[in-house]
């Protein structure tokens, strides 16, 4: 069967694939566009599986808040390059995932991946693999978090595409919650208050600080006093309430909130790629390997 330009054009519009790939798929499907699409999807899934091991440390953070303001979702999806993460197609994909999470309240990544993508008729996992096949980069739904506010209000701050902060606050106003969100983005507290610090984190820090203090050679009672002071300083550094406000370092966040009659109930801070070990590329060596290979 003759493969016409209009057939190739239609297949390109429906799949987003290249012209030669579409022409080849149509030839193999004997001109049947639906069969060509099915074969391309199968082929794409295989290609996606091969790319799944590549490091994806770029990406986007998206925050979605429900219309009634009672629930919110924060999602991070990774890809390999900032070129892809900065595109409208990738943004739409991540936003749809965030909407899906907000609407369905999944328990974990596995459950979310099997849900139908918002505005689509395929699952998030299927859509992810199709995106990989189309764009040629590995993509991973890395993490998400859901918050529900009981009488408070949500505020958020996005620093470009790479960082997002969601805050649940009772009292105060929009200006204050935005200031708090921006402060969290800049200062990266571990949790809201001292009571929220995980026991294992605190005990590990105590062991480190005690060992440092003992090296001074001072008596045990003096060491314990030194430890108390250093722990107090450490907790002030890692808790939101203990930190100095970035806009006014003479005032702590605790004082700022108290003056406004406000309370931060919870927050989420996502930064794209944090904790992912990025592969260091040696492009000169890569080119030489291709030349010699």
Rosetta blueprint (number, residue, H / E / L):
1 X L
2 X L
3 X L
4 X L
5 X H
6 X H
7 X H
8 X H
9 X H
10 X H
11 X H
12 X H
13 X H
14 X H
15 X H
16 X L
17 X L
18 X L
19 X H
20 X H
21 X H
22 X H
23 X H
24 X H
25 X H
26 X H
27 X H
28 X H
29 X L
30 X L
31 X L
32 X L
33 X H
34 X H
35 X H
36 X H
37 X H
38 X H
39 X H
40 X H
41 X H
42 X H
43 X H
44 X H
45 X H
46 X H
47 X H
48 X H
49 X H
50 X H
51 X H
52 X L
53 X L
54 X L
55 X L
56 X L
57 X L
58 X E
59 X E
60 X E
61 X E
62 X E
63 X E
64 X E
65 X E
66 X L
67 X L
68 X L
69 X L
70 X L
71 X E
72 X E
73 X E
74 X E
75 X E
76 X E
77 X E
78 X E
79 X E
80 X L
81 X L
82 X H
83 X H
84 X H
85 X H
86 X L
87 X L
88 X H
89 X H
90 X H
91 X H
92 X H
93 X H
94 X H
95 X H
96 X H
97 X H
98 X H
99 X H
100 X H
101 X H
102 X H
103 X H
104 X H
105 X L
106 X L
107 X L
108 X L
109 X H
110 X H
111 X H
112 X H
113 X H
114 X L
115 X L
116 X E
117 X L
118 X L
119 X L
120 X L
121 X L
122 X L
123 X E
124 X H
125 X H
126 X H
127 X H
128 X H
129 X H
130 X H
131 X H
132 X H
133 X H
134 X H
135 X H
136 X L
137 X L
138 X L
139 X L
140 X E
141 X E
142 X E
143 X E
144 X E
145 X E
146 X E
147 X E
148 X E
149 X L
150 X L
151 X L
152 X L
153 X E
154 X E
155 X E
156 X E
157 X E
158 X E
159 X E
160 X L
161 X L
162 X L
163 X E
164 X E
165 X E
166 X E
167 X E
168 X E
169 X E
170 X E
171 X L
172 X L
173 X L
174 X H
175 X H
176 X H
177 X H
178 X H
179 X H
180 X H
181 X H
182 X H
183 X H
184 X H
185 X H
186 X H
187 X H
188 X L
189 X L
190 X L
191 X E
192 X L
193 X L
194 X H
195 X H
196 X H
197 X L
198 X L
199 X H
200 X H
201 X H
202 X H
203 X H
204 X H
205 X H
206 X H
207 X H
208 X H
209 X H
210 X H
211 X H
212 X H
213 X H
214 X H
215 X L
216 X L
217 X L
218 X L
219 X L
220 X H
221 X H
222 X H
223 X H
224 X H
225 X H
226 X H
227 X H
228 X H
229 X H
230 X H
231 X H
232 X H
233 X H
234 X H
235 X H
236 X H
237 X H
238 X H
239 X E
240 X L
241 X L
242 X L
243 X L
244 X E
245 X E
246 X L
247 X L
248 X E
249 X E
250 X E
251 X E
252 X E
253 X H
254 X H
255 X H
256 X H
257 X H
258 X H
259 X H
260 X H
261 X L
262 X L
263 X E
264 X E
265 X E
266 X E
267 X E
268 X E
269 X E
270 X E
271 X E
272 X L
273 X L
274 X L
275 X L
276 X L
277 X L
278 X L
279 X L
280 X L
281 X L
282 X L
283 X H
284 X H
285 X H
286 X H
287 X H
288 X H
289 X H
290 X H
291 X H
292 X H
293 X L
